């Protein structure tokens, strides 16, 4: 597996430096090589991936790339699970790997996977939608590099990672597939993908592998229109040294700050779907932003509780040091400590009650 210190800026430069996909040269390049299938899933994803991969034939020609939201602190043997489930070889994606058909590459824990025209890039860039690996960076880079050759698939999961990535796939001429929410173990991720995208295929899990086989047998169509520059700009924005003044190309400055780094957030809109990105690269959907804001509120309240309790304790200790000649000072300190006790009780009730 690649070192987590892979240079994100160099990886992104390699992606965005390719020719404009609207040109004849880029169109020809987008039709050369194996079909590209990118799959994103979260909660319930292991069993869904086993069923999907198990239904693909040994001679399946596409290059398959998978992102499953994996904890960076827990061991994962997902490639081995997928190898046992089906006939295709599976491995962790490594930086610099060639893109080959008939193989499954899985995003490693705590790393994003980006696709370039000739190679795989593994980078420990900023989190997107509170995750690393995240689905959107894989889908977005595949869409920009390979256009109509790409099929994007969103399976079971929570929240809405993958929604923006599907928009990029569709906008660059690719095919979009979403598991029917009624068939998914966790319906939220496919439901959000359907809500914000005009999806080509909405299918139960059992019908997705046969569709992928059928699509792989067809020649990729020519790109019908120039892809949105926002797809390219978002890939470029994953560089952690991006200059602040260039963020206006992505969207408008919002009144919010990034929960991760406290920098300013820019508001992006894709087909009515609001998203946010800061100049260091962190990216959020409106749902993931609200979740991280809740986390920030809770952390701030615990910090306030600690400070209030420390001051109340300090006032009592100081009051105890005054003898009876300074009764007024003793009473004042004791009263102030009691007032802070009341404030601490309010904070405890808030923290022990409903989510802010």
C-alpha positions in Angstrom: 0.0 0.0 0.0 1.2 3.5 -0.8 2.5 5.7 2.0 -0.1 8.0 3.4 2.2 10.9 2.7 1.7 10.7 -1.1 1.9 14.2 -2.6 -1.7 15.3 -3.1 -0.7 18.3 -5.2 1.3 16.3 -7.7 -1.6 13.8 -8.0 -4.1 16.5 -8.8 -1.7 18.3 -11.2 -1.5 15.1 -13.2 -5.3 14.9 -13.4 -6.0 18.4 -14.4 -3.1 18.7 -16.8 -4.7 16.3 -19.3 -6.1 17.7 -22.6 -9.6 19.2 -22.6 -12.0 16.2 -22.9 -14.0 18.2 -25.4 -11.2 18.0 -28.0 -10.9 15.2 -30.5 -7.7 13.9 -28.9 -9.3 13.7 -25.4 -12.4 12.1 -26.8 -10.3 9.4 -28.5 -8.4 8.8 -25.3 -11.6 8.5 -23.3 -12.7 5.6 -25.6 -9.4 3.7 -25.4 -8.7 1.1 -22.8 -11.1 -0.9 -20.5 -14.4 0.3 -19.3 -14.2 2.0 -15.8 -16.6 1.1 -13.0 -16.5 3.1 -9.8 -18.6 1.8 -6.8 -19.3 3.7 -3.6 -21.0 2.3 -0.5 -21.0 2.7 3.3 -23.2 1.1 5.9 -24.2 -2.4 4.8 -21.6 -2.2 2.1 -19.6 -5.4 2.8 -22.5 -7.8 2.1 -23.7 -5.7 -0.9 -20.2 -5.8 -2.4 -19.9 -9.5 -1.9 -23.1 -10.1 -3.8 -22.2 -7.6 -6.5 -18.7 -9.0 -7.1 -19.8 -12.6 -6.8 -22.1 -12.1 -9.8 -19.4 -10.7 -12.1 -17.9 -13.3 -14.5 -14.2 -14.2 -14.5 -13.8 -12.6 -17.9 -15.4 -9.3 -16.9 -13.3 -6.7 -18.9 -13.8 -3.5 -16.8 -11.5 -2.0 -14.3 -13.4 -1.8 -11.0 -12.6 0.7 -8.2 -14.4 0.5 -4.9 -14.7 2.9 -2.0 -16.2 1.7 1.3 -16.2 4.0 4.2 -13.6 2.3 6.4 -12.4 3.4 9.8 -8.7 4.4 9.8 -8.3 2.7 13.2 -9.7 -0.7 12.5 -8.1 -3.5 10.4 -9.9 -4.4 7.2 -9.5 -7.4 4.9 -12.0 -6.2 2.3 -9.9 -7.2 -0.8 -9.6 -10.8 0.6 -13.3 -10.8 1.2 -14.0 -9.8 -2.4 -11.5 -12.3 -3.8 -13.3 -15.1 -2.0 -16.7 -13.8 -3.1 -16.1 -13.8 -6.8 -13.8 -14.7 -9.7 -12.0 -11.4 -10.1 -8.7 -10.6 -8.4 -8.9 -7.8 -5.8 -6.3 -5.8 -4.0 -5.8 -2.5 -2.2 -5.1 0.4 -4.6 -1.5 1.5 -4.5 -0.1 4.8 -5.8 1.1 4.5 -9.4 -0.7 1.3 -10.3 -1.7 0.9 -13.9 -5.4 0.9 -14.8 -6.2 -2.6 -16.0 -9.4 -4.4 -16.9 -10.6 -7.5 -15.1 -9.3 -6.4 -11.7 -10.8 -4.8 -8.5 -8.9 -2.2 -6.6 -10.2 -1.0 -3.2 -9.5 2.3 -1.6 -7.2 1.7 1.5 -8.1 3.0 4.9 -7.5 6.7 5.5 -6.6 7.4 1.9 -8.5 8.8 -1.1 -8.2 7.1 -4.5 -8.1 9.3 -7.6 -7.9 8.1 -11.2 -5.6 9.7 -13.8 -5.6 8.9 -17.5 -2.9 6.2 -17.2 -2.6 5.4 -13.5 -4.1 5.3 -10.0 -3.3 7.9 -7.5 -3.5 7.2 -3.7 -3.4 10.3 -1.5 -4.1 11.2 2.0 -5.9 14.5 1.1 -8.4 16.4 3.1 -11.6 14.6 4.2 -14.7 14.9 2.1 -18.2 14.4 3.6 -16.4 13.5 6.9 -14.7 10.5 5.3 -11.3 9.4 4.0 -11.6 7.5 1.7 -14.6 9.3 0.3 -16.7 8.3 -2.7 -17.0 11.7 -4.4 -13.2 12.2 -5.1 -13.0 8.8 -6.9 -16.1 9.4 -9.0 -15.1 13.0 -9.8 -11.6 12.1 -11.0 -12.8 9.0 -13.0 -15.4 11.2 -14.7 -12.9 13.9 -15.7 -10.3 11.4 -16.8 -12.4 8.9 -18.7 -15.8 10.6 -19.5 -18.2 8.2 -21.2 -16.2 5.1 -20.3 -17.2 5.5 -16.7 -20.1 3.8 -14.9 -20.7 5.1 -11.4 -22.6 2.9 -8.9 -24.0 4.0 -5.5 -25.0 1.2 -3.1 -26.4 1.0 0.4 -25.2 3.5 3.0 -25.9 6.4 5.3 -25.9 10.1 4.5 -25.1 11.3 1.0 -21.5 10.7 -0.1 -21.5 9.8 -3.7 -24.4 12.2 -4.7 -22.0 14.9 -6.0 -19.8 12.2 -7.6 -22.7 10.8 -9.6 -23.4 14.3 -10.8 -19.9 14.5 -12.1 -20.1 11.1 -13.8 -23.3 12.1 -15.5 -22.1 15.6 -16.5 -19.0 14.1 -18.1 -21.0 11.6 -20.2 -20.9 8.5 -18.1 -23.6 6.2 -16.9 -25.1 6.3 -13.4 -26.5 3.4 -11.4 -28.2 3.5 -8.0 -29.4 0.6 -5.9 -33.1 0.8 -5.3 -33.5 2.3 -1.8 -36.2 -0.3 -1.0 -33.7 -3.0 -1.7 -30.8 -1.4 0.3 -30.0 -2.4 3.8 -29.5 1.4 4.5 -31.5 3.5 2.1 -30.2 7.0 2.9 -27.3 7.1 0.5 -29.1 5.8 -2.5 -32.1 7.9 -1.7 -30.0 11.1 -1.7 -28.3 10.1 -4.9 -31.7 9.7 -6.6 -33.1 12.9 -5.1 -30.4 15.1 -6.6 -29.5 13.3 -9.8 -31.2 12.1 -13.0 -30.0 8.6 -12.7 -29.8 6.2 -15.7 -30.6 3.0 -13.8 -32.4 2.4 -10.5 -32.2 -1.3 -9.8 -32.2 -3.9 -6.9 -28.8 -5.2 -6.1 -29.3 -8.5 -7.9 -29.8 -6.8 -11.2 -26.8 -4.4 -11.1 -24.1 -7.0 -12.0 -25.9 -8.2 -15.1 -26.3 -4.5 -16.2 -22.6 -3.9 -15.7 -21.8 -6.9 -17.8 -24.1 -5.6 -20.6 -22.6 -2.1 -20.4 -19.1 -3.4 -20.6 -19.9 -5.1 -23.9 -20.9 -1.9 -25.5 -18.6 0.7 -27.0 -18.4 3.9 -25.0 -20.3 6.7 -26.7 -18.5 9.9 -27.7 -18.7 12.8 -25.3 -21.7 14.8 -26.4 -20.8 18.1 -24.6 -17.9 19.7 -22.8 -17.9 18.6 -19.2 -18.5 21.3 -16.6 -15.3 23.2 -15.5 -16.5 22.8 -11.9 -15.5 19.1 -12.1 -12.0 20.1 -13.0 -11.9 22.9 -10.5 -13.0 20.6 -7.6 -10.2 18.2 -8.4 -7.7 21.1 -8.4 -9.2 22.3 -5.1 -8.1 19.1 -3.4 -4.6 20.6 -3.3 -3.9 21.7 0.2 -2.0 24.7 -0.9 -4.7 26.2 -3.0 -4.7 30.0 -3.0 -7.7 31.6 -1.3 -8.5 34.0 -4.2 -9.2 31.2 -6.6 -12.0 29.7 -4.6 -14.4 32.1 -6.2 -14.3 29.9 -9.3 -16.0 27.1 -7.3 -18.8 29.1 -5.6 -19.7 32.0 -3.4 -18.3 32.7 0.0 -20.7 31.5 2.8 -21.2 32.9 6.3 -20.0 29.5 7.7 -16.6 28.2 8.8 -15.1 24.8 8.2 -15.7 22.5 11.3 -12.3 20.8 10.6 -9.9 23.7 10.2 -12.1 26.8 11.0 -11.4 28.3 7.6 -14.0 30.0 5.4 -16.4 27.8 3.5 -17.5 28.4 -0.1 -21.0 27.4 -1.1 -21.3 25.3 -4.3 -24.5 24.2 -6.0 -24.8 21.3 -8.4 -28.3 20.8 -9.9 -29.9 22.2 -6.7 -27.6 20.2 -4.4 -25.8 22.4 -1.9 -22.2 21.6 -1.0 -19.4 23.4 0.8 -15.6 23.5 0.5 -12.9 25.3 2.3 -9.6 26.5 0.8 -7.6 23.7 2.5 -9.8 21.1 0.7 -12.3 19.9 3.3 -15.6 19.3 1.6 -19.1 18.9 3.0 -22.6 18.2 1.8 -25.2 20.2 3.8 -26.0 17.0 5.8 -22.4 16.3 6.7 -21.8 19.9 7.5 -24.7 19.9 10.0 -23.3 16.8 11.7 -19.8 18.3 12.1 -21.4 21.5 13.4 -23.2 19.5 16.0 -19.9 17.9 17.0 -18.3 21.3 17.2 -21.1 22.6 19.4 -20.8 19.7 21.8 -17.0 20.1 22.0 -17.4 23.8 22.8 -20.0 23.1 25.5 -17.8 20.5 27.2 -14.9 23.1 27.0 -17.2 25.7 28.6 -18.3 23.3 31.3 -14.7 22.5 32.2 -13.8 26.2 32.4 -16.8 27.0 34.5 -16.1 24.2 37.0 -12.4 25.2 37.2 -13.3 28.8 38.1 -15.9 27.7 40.7 -13.3 25.5 42.3 -10.7 28.3 42.2 -13.1 30.8 43.9 -13.9 28.3 46.7 -10.2 27.7 47.4 -9.5 31.4 47.5 -12.5 32.0 49.8 -11.2 29.4 52.2 -7.9 31.2 52.5 -9.5 34.4 53.9 -10.1 34.5 57.7 -13.1 36.0 59.4 -11.7 39.6 59.2 -12.5 39.4 55.5 -16.0 38.0 55.7 -17.3 40.2 52.9 -14.7 38.9 50.5 -15.3 35.3 51.6 -19.1 35.7 51.0 -18.5 37.3 47.6 -16.2 34.5 46.4 -18.6 31.8 47.8 -21.6 33.4 46.0 -19.7 33.7 42.7 -18.8 30.0 43.0 -22.4 29.1 43.7 -23.5 31.1 40.6 -21.0 29.2 38.5 -22.4 26.0 39.9 -25.7 26.9 38.5 -24.2 27.6 35.1 -22.4 24.3 35.2 -25.7 22.5 36.0 -27.3 24.2 32.9 -24.5 23.0 30.7 -24.7 19.5 32.1 -28.4 19.4 31.4 -27.9 20.5 27.8 -25.1 18.0 27.2 -27.2 15.2 28.8 -30.3 16.1 26.8 -31.1 16.2 23.2 -28.6 17.0 20.4 -28.0 20.7 20.1 
